[in-house]
Amino acid sequence: MGVEELLEEFRGEVEENVPDGIDISKVEFEGPELVVYTESPRRFADDGKIVRNLAKALRKRITIRPDSSTLTPPEEAVERIGNVVPEDAGITDTLFDPVRGELTVEAKKPGLVIGRYGSTLRDVTKEVGWTVEVVRTPPIDSKIVDDVRQLLLAKSEERQEFLVRVGRNIHRDIRKKEEWVRLTALGGYQEVGRSASLLSTPESKVLIDCGVKPGSEDDGTPYLYVPEVSPLDSIDAVVLTHSHLDHSGLVPLLFKYGYRGPVYCTAPTREVAAMLQLDYIDIAEREGRKKPYDSEKVRETILHTIPLDHGDVTDISPDIRLTLHNAGHILGSSIAHFHIGDGRYNVAVTGDLNYSKSRLFDPASSDFPRVETLLIESTYGAAQDSQPSRKDAERKLGGIVRRTTDRGGKVLIPAFAVGRSQEVMLVLEEYMRMNVIPEVPVYLDGMIWDATAIHTAYPEFLNKKVRKQIFHREENPFLNPVFRRIDSKKMREEVMTGDPCVILATSGMLSGGPVMEHLRNLAPEEENNLTFVGYQAEGTMGRRIQRGWSEISLSADGRTESVPLNMEVSTIEGFSGHSDRQELIEFVRDLESRPRRVVVMHGEESKTKDLSSTFYKKFRMKTRAPRNLETMRLL
C-alpha cells in the first residue's frame, strides 16, 4: 500500500473514531507521528479521551494540530492566557509558531499553567485555539536552550517539510520479504572513542552514535566510507545515545557529506551535544587544526533532530521501532532499544552505562520485555576494574580540598562539562554548606556553567531529590553563591593568582580547552593539586600525567613549552558515570529478558575480550568482542 493510500485509510479511521461534529481538515505523517489537522481544536481540548482513544485504535502517536483558520491572533492570545493562568505561574515568554499552529508557554511554575489533571491547559487551548506546549523557565539562563528554541521557530517551515518527508519515508511500503539483522562495527570496538555502529535489515539502515576519538591526532573518524554505510543518504535514521563527543562529535559531519535524515535522541542530549560540538570546532580553530565541519552543520543537525522522552515507542523506519531508556550516565543519556519486524528481533545498545544511583540520576533501566542481542560498553570491564563506593569518593574529594586549601593551594579538577562536573558541584555544595570543608570559591570554566543551566532546564531527567531541590529556588544547589563563572581572560588570570579555591574546567582528559591554561600556571607550584575524577583515555595528556610524567609540553600562541609538574596529582575513582565490572555483570544478570548474545564494545582491547569471556562463563550465552569493520549477522 502506498503512502497516500495509507493516509487516506488513516483519515477514514480518524473520522470513524471522533465524535460527530468534529471537522478533520487533513491527516499527515510528520516524523514518527500521525498529525490530525482540525477546525475543531477546542472540542479535542474539551475531552482528552479523544486523542487517547485515537492512539489506541490506530496504534500511532497522535498529534492534534489546529487548522490555521481557527487560531487566535498572538496579541489577543497572550491576553486570554493571562486571564486563565494564575499570575503565580510566572510566564516568562510565549512563542508562536503559525506554520504548525503551536504555542510554547515558558513559565517558572509550569504546573500552574497545566493545572490539576491538565484542566488549566485545556482551558488555555479552548481560549486560543493553538496547540499549547508548556516548558520550564531555566533557573539559570541557558543560551543554548534559547538558541535552539529560536532556531526551530525561525526555521519552522523548513522543519515542517523535513518532518513530512521523514514521516512518509518511515511509512513507505515494505517490498523485501527476506528477514535478517546485521551489525557493523564502525568505531568504538576494542577501543574507547569514535563510537559508531550500523544496524541493518533488508529494509532499513540505522546508525547508532558517531563520535570522535580523544587523544587521536586526527580525532579518529569512524569508518564511514565502507560500502555498508555509503551513500550516507541511504541511512534511515541516526540514533544518539548521549552527548559526549566520543559518541556525538561527528554527527554534523554526516550532514556535510550528504545525510539528510532524522537524528533521534532526548531533548537535553540535543542541546548538550550542540553545545559540545560548537566548542569542539571552536577549539580546533583556535589550535590551528582543521575543523571537520562548521557551525552551520550543527544548526542543520538541530533542525533534523526529533527529540524523544524515555519510554516513548517510536517508528523510525518501516520495520524498526525505537524506545529510549534511562542509561544513568549523564543528562539525557539513553539505552537504545530496537524492536525489529513484527516482534521478530530485539537489540539493545547501552551507550555509556551507570547501573548505580548517583547524586544526579537513577540507575540505568534494565526492564526490557525482550532483548535477543545486547551491545554493552566495557570502559571498566577488566577483572581489576573495581570502583570504590561513591561515598568513599566523595570523602576523598573532601579531604583533598581541605588539605590543599589549608596549605594555601588551589585544586584543579579537569572535568567533562556534562555529568561529572555537576556531580562534583553537588558534593562540594553540600560539604561546604554542612561545614565539612572550608567554604572557598568554586570557579567554573569552559562550558560547565552552560551545561549546568541545561540541567536546570530539564529536571525531569534527574532523580527525585535533585528535581525537588531545583523546583524550590531557595534550595537549588546549583544557585549557591560559592559557584562563580569564569567569563573572561582577565578573570581567569585573577583566579590563578588569587586565594585558595577549587577550579572545575574543561576538558576532562586535558585534551584542550581552558583547563590547559590553568594547568600551565598551577603545575609548577607544590601547594596546588590536580585531581582526576573521570576516565582518562589512552593517548591523552591526562593518562600521561596519571602514569607519572614530571614534565609536560603545552602549546600556546604557536609555541610549545615544557612545564614542570610539581603540583600534587590525585585520582579519585568512584565519580565515573560508567559502571565497573561487577555492576556490568549485575546489569546483564538483572535484565528482565536474558539476551541470547552479548556484544562487548567501548573498551580497551583487553577489557572487551575479558568481559566478553566473563559473560560467556557466567551466563552461557553467545558473546563477542569484535574489532572495528567486522560485520555480524544477528538473525
N, C-alpha and C positions, 0 to 999 in steps of 0.2 A: 504494500500500500504506500503511495506517495505521500509527501508531507502535506500537500494541500487537501488530499482526501482525508488524512488523519485529523487535520484541524477541523474539517467540516464535521467529521464524526464526533469530535470532542465538543464542538459547538452544540450539536444536537443533544448530547448528553447533559451539557450545562443547562440548556433551556428546559430539559425534562426535569432537572433536579432543583430548580429555583422556583419560588412561589410565583403565582400569577401576578402580572403587573410589573415585573422587573424586566427592563429592556436590556438586551445584550447587543452592544454595538459591534464587537469584534472579539475573536479569540485568537491569540497568537502565542507561539513559543518565544520566550525571551530567556536565553541561557537555559538552565535546567527547569525553569518554572513555566507553568501554563498561566498566561495572563488573560484575565477576563475584563474587557472594557465594557463599561455600563453607563447608561444615563440615569441610573438609579443608585448611586453610591450610598445615599442616606438609608435606603432600605437594607443594604448589607450591614450598615453600621447599627441599625435597629436590632438586628438579630445575628449575633456572632455564630450561631449554629449553621447558618447557610454555608459559610466557607468551609467549616469542618466537615459538613456532610458532602460537599463537592469533592474535597480532597480524598475522602474515604471512598466515594463512588468511583472517582476517576483514577485513584491511586497516583496522584500527581501533587506536587507542590503548587498551590494555587495563590495567585496574587490578584486582588481586585483593584482595578485602576479606573478612575472616573473618566468619562468622555469629556473632552475639553469644553464642551458647551455647558457643563454643569459647575464649572469652577468659579468660586467667588473671587473677585479681584483681590490681589495681595493686600493692599492697604486696608480694605474692608475686612479681610480675613483676620489680619492681625488684631483689629479692634474687637472682632467677635471672639477670638481666642481669649483676649483679656477679660471679656465678660464671663467666660465659662471657667477658666483655670484660676485657682486661688493665687493671689499675689505672692504668697509664701513659696510658690514653686520656683520662683527666681528665674524666669525665662530670660536668657541672655541673647538669643538670636533666633530668627526664623528664616529658613532658606527655602525658596520656592523653585521648583523645577517644573515649568509648564509643559515641557516635552513629555514628561512621564506622569504629570498630574500628581507629583509627590511634594509634600511639605515636611521639612525636617524642623522639629522644635527642639532647641537646645536649652536645657534647664538645669539649675543647680540641684533641684529635687525632682527628678523625672517621675518619681512615684506619684506626686501630686498632680502631674499632668495626665498620667494614666488613670488614676483613681482606683477605687475598690473594684476588683474584678473587671477593670477596663472601662468603667462607667463614664468617667470624665473624658477619656479618649474617644469613646463613641459619641458623646455629646459634641466634642470638637468637630469630628468628622461630619456629623449631621449639620452643624452650623456652616461649615466652609466648603464641604464637598470634596476637598482634596484628600488623598491617601496620606495619612499622618504617621510619621516615624518620630519617636522621642529618643533623644540621646542625652547623655550626661555632660554637663559643662565640666571639663577637667579642672580639678582644684589647682593644678599648676598649668599655666598656659603652655600649650603644645603647638608649636609652629607646624610640625609635620602633620598633625591631625587636622589643623585648619587648612593647610595647603591641599591635602588630599580631598577634603570636602569641597573646597572651592574648585579644584580641577575637575572633579566629577560633575559638578554643577555647570561649569563653563563648557564642558565637552559632552553635555547630556545627549545631544542629537547624535553625535558620533558613537557614543556608547550604546545608545538605543539600537542603532543599525548593527553594531557588533553583536549585541545580545540576541537579536533576531537571527543573525547568521549562525551563531553558536547553537541556538535552540533548534534550528532546522537541521543542522549537522548531527546533533545528538539523536534526533528522531528520524533520521534517514532510514530507508528500508534496508534490512539485513539481507544480503544476497548470498554470502558464502555459507555453506552448510557444514563445513568441517568444524571440529572442535579441538582446539589446543591452546595452551597458555605457555608463553616463553618469557624468560627473564634474561636481560642482557646487562652485564656489569660494565658501566661506562666510567666509573670513578668511585673512589672510596672503598675499594675492595683490597684487603691486605694492606691498607694504608688509612691514615686519617686525613681527610680533606678531599676536595672536589667531588663530593658525593653526587652521584647520578646513576639512576637505574631506569631501564626501559622495560615496561610491562606490555607484552604484545599478545593479541589474539588474531585470528584470521580477519577480524573486522576492525580492530582498534589498536592504537599505539598511545601509551601514556608514559610520559617522562616524569620520574619522581626525583625532585631536587636537581639542582645544577649549581655547584659551588666551586669556590677557589681552593687552592691548597696552600695553607700558611707555610711560610718558610721556603717555598719553591721560587726559583729565580724568575720563572715566567708565570707564577701563580697556578701552575698545573691545571690547565684547562681539561675538563672531561673529554672523553673520546667521542666528540660529536660528529666526526666526519665518517664514521663507519656506515656501511650500507643499511644496517638496521634502522638508523636514525634519519638518513638522507632520503629525500629532501626534508628540511625541518617542517615545511607546511603539511607534511603527511602525518604529523603528530596531532592527535585529537585533543589532548589536554596535558598541561603541566600541573603537577600537584606538589606543593611546597610544604614540607613537614614543619619547618620553623625558619627563623630569620637569620641565624648566624651565617656569616659569609661563606663558611665551608659547605653550606647547603644552598644558600640563596644568591651568592655573589655574582654568578654569571647568568642568571635568568634574563636580565636585559640584553645580554649578548645574543640570545635566541632571536629577539626581535630585530636585531641588527642584521641577522643573516636569513631572515625570511619567515620566521614563525609569526602567525597572526591569530593564534587560537587563545583559549582561556587559560588563566592561572588560578587554581583553586587553593585557598588557604584560609585561616581565620583572619578577621579584620585587624587585630593587633599585629599579626605576622606581616600583613601587607604594609602597615605603617612603619614598623621597625625595620623591615627589610629595605624599604625605600630610603630610610634614614642612613642605614649602614652602607647601602650601595652608593649613595651620593658622597658619603665620606670616603669610601674606598677609592673612587675615581679622583676625588679631590687630593687625597694623599699621594696617589700615583703621579698626578700632575706636578705637585709641589716637589716630589723627589726626582722628577725628571724621567719617570718611567712612562711608557706608552699606555694610554688609557684603553681598556678593552671596549669601551662604549662611552657615549656622552650622556648628559643628564636628560636629554630628550627621550632616550630609550628607557630610562627609569620612569618617566611620566607615561610613556606608552605601556609599560608593564602595569602600572597602576590602573590605567583605563581598561586593561584586559583582565584585571583580577576580579574574580567572583568570590566574595567572602562568604564563608560558611561558619556556623556555630558548631561546637562539639555536639555530636548526636544527630545532626541533620543528615538525612539519607538523600543522596543527590545523583541523578543520572548524569554521567559525564561523556558517555558515548553510547552507541546503540546497544552494546552488550555489557557495559560496566557501570556499576553503581558505587559511589564513594561515600564513606562515612568517616569523619574525623573524630578522634577520641583524645582526651587529655593524655599528654605524654609526661607531664610533671617536670619538664626540663627548663623551659623559660616561658615568658609570657606568650600565650597563644600557641605553644608547641603542641604538635599532634602526632598521634599514631594514625596512619592512613590505612583504612580497611577497604579492600576492593572486593565487591560481590560480582562475580563474572558469570555471564549467561543467566539462565533461569535457575539460579541456585546451584549451578554446576560446579563452581570452584571459588574459593575464597583465599585471598592473600592479604596479610597484614604487614606493614612496614613501620618499624618503631621510630625511625628517625633517631634522634638522641633521646634517651630514656632515663627517667629517675623514678624508681619504684619505692621511694621513701618520702615521707612528708617533710616538707621544708617550711621555712618561715613564710614563704610566698605561696606555695602550691600544694595541692593534694597529690598523693602518689599517682603514678600512671595507671590508667584503666587497664584491667585485664579481662574485662567482661565482653567477650565476642561470641555470638551464637555459633559461628563456625569459622575455623581457620585451618585450611589444608597446608598452606606454606606460610611460615613466619620469617621475615627478614629482620634480624636483630643486630644492634650495634655491639661493639666489644671494646670500647675505649679502655675500660678497666677490666678486661676479661681474663687476664693471666692468673695463674694459681696464686701468685704473691700479691695480687691486687685486692687488698682488703682495706677499706677506708675506715678510719675511726668514726665514732658517732658524731653527729652534728654538734651535740652539747660539748664534747671534748674539743672540737674545732673552734667553737665559739670561745671557750675558756682560754685556749691557746692564743687566739687573736687578742683577747683582753689583756693577757699577760704581756704580749709583745708591745701593745700600745702603752701600757702602764710603764714598762721598763724603758722604752725608748724616750717617751716624753719626760720621764723623771730625770734622764741624763741630758735633757735639752735637745734631743734629736727629733727628726721627722720620720714618719712611717709612710713609705711609698708603696701603694698597692696597685700593681698593674691588673686591670680587670676588663672583661668584656663589658660593653656599655649596658648589655641586657642580661639580667639574671643574677650573676654573682655580685655585681655592684649593688643591686637593691637588697640582696640577702645580707651583705656586709653592712649596708646602711642601717638595716633594721636592728642588727646586733649592736652596732655602735650606739645607735639612738637609745636603745633600752639600757645598755650598760652605763651610759652617761646619765640618763635620767634617774637610774637607780643608784647612782654614785659608786658603781663597781669599778669604774675607771675615771680618771680626771676628765673634766669637760674641756675639750680643746676643739678648735675649729676642724671640721671635716670638709676639705675642699674637693669639689667635683670638677674634673677637667675633661675636655673632649665631649662626647655625646651623652655622657652619663645623666646629666640634668634633663636633656630632652627625652631620653629613654625612660627616666623616672616619671616624667609628665605623662607619657603614654600609658604607663602602669596605672596611673590615677584615672585615666580616661576609660579604661576597660577593667574596672574592678570585678566584673562578673567572671573573669578568668583567674582570679586569685582565690585563696582559701577564705573560709568564712570569717576568721579572726581579722585578717587584713581588710577584707571588704567592710566589716563593721567599723574599723578604725578610719578608713578613708571616707565613709559616709558621714562621719562626725568630724567636722573640720577641726574642732578643738582637740581631737585625739589623733589626727592624721600624722603618723610618724614621719612621713616624708616632708612635712612642713615645719619640722623642728628647726629653729634658727641656727643650730650647730652646723647645718648643711649650707655651704656657700658655693655659689657657682663662680668658677674662674672664666671670665668672659673677655679677657684681653691679655696681650703680651705683657703689658705693664703690671697687671695684677699677678700674673704668673711669676714675674721676677720678684714682686713684693712677698709672695708666699714663700718662695725659696730662700729668701734672706730674712724672713720673719721668725716669729716664735714657734715653739713646738706645735705640731699639728699632724693630722692624717691627710694624705692626698690619695684620692682614688682617681686614676687616669687611664684612658685607653691608649694603646691596645693591650689586650690581656696577655699576649705572648711576646710583647716587646718587638713587634714587627712593624713599628711605625706609630705615628700619632704623637700627641702631646706628652705621653709618658716618657718619651725619649729625651725631651728637654729637661724634665725633672731628674731623670737618671744621670744625665751628663753633669748636672750641678750638685746632686746629692751623693753620688757614688764615692767620691774621694774621702768623705768625712766619716770617721768610725762611729760617731754617735748616731748616725742615721740607720734606717732599716729598710730593706726591700723584702716585702712579703708576697709570695705567690699563693693565690687562693684557687687557681684553676689549672687545668691541664696545659702543659707546655709541649707542643708537637715537636717531633724530630726535625732538626734543621733550623729551629727558631732561636733567637737570641736568649729567650727565657730558658730553653733547655740547656744551652751552653753555660749559662750562669749557674744553673742548678748543678751542673757537673763540676763546678769549682773553678771556673775561669777567674783569674785575679786581675785581668785587664781586658777591656772591651774596646772595639773600634766603633766609633759613632761618626755619622756623616752630618755635615751642616754647611750650608752655603757653598756646596760643591766641593768641600774639603773633607777629608777623613782624618780623624784624630784618635789617638789611643788615650783612654781614660782609665786610671787605676780604680779598681773596685775594692775599696776598703770598708764600705758600709756592711753592716751585718745582713746576711741573707737568710731568710726563713721560708719554709714551705709548709703550708697548712693543708693537709688532706681532710676531706670531710665537707668542704663547701661546694664541691663539684656538683654540677647539675646532671652528672652521669651516675648510673648505678654501678656499684662494684660487682665483682664476680659473683658473690653469694646472692646479691639482690637480683642479678640477671637470671640465675638459676631458679630463684624463688618465683620470678615473674613467669617463666615458662611452666613451672610446676603449678602455678595458680590459675593458668588460663582456663577459662570455662570450657573451651573446646581445645583438646590437645592436638597440636598440629602433626601432620604426617611427616613434614620436612621442616628443618630449620636451616636457613642460610645465614651465615655469620659474616658481617661486614663491619666497616667503620672501626678499624683497629689495626695496630701494627701487625705484620705478618705472623709473628709467633703467637700473638694473642688471639687472632682469629682462628688459627689452627688448634690452639689449646682449648679454647672454649667450644669449638665445634666437636672435638673429640670428647669433651666432658659431657655435652648434651647427649651424644650417642651412647656413652657408657651408662649415664643415669636414666635415660628415658627410652632407650632402644628405638629411636626414631632416625630417619634418614637425616644426615647433616652434611653440610658442605661449607667450605671456606674458599670460595672461588677467587681467582685473580681477575684483574681488570681485563675486559674484552672477551671473557667467557660468556657463552650463552647456554642457559639450561632450559630444558623442556620440563615444565612443572606438571602439565596434563597432556 
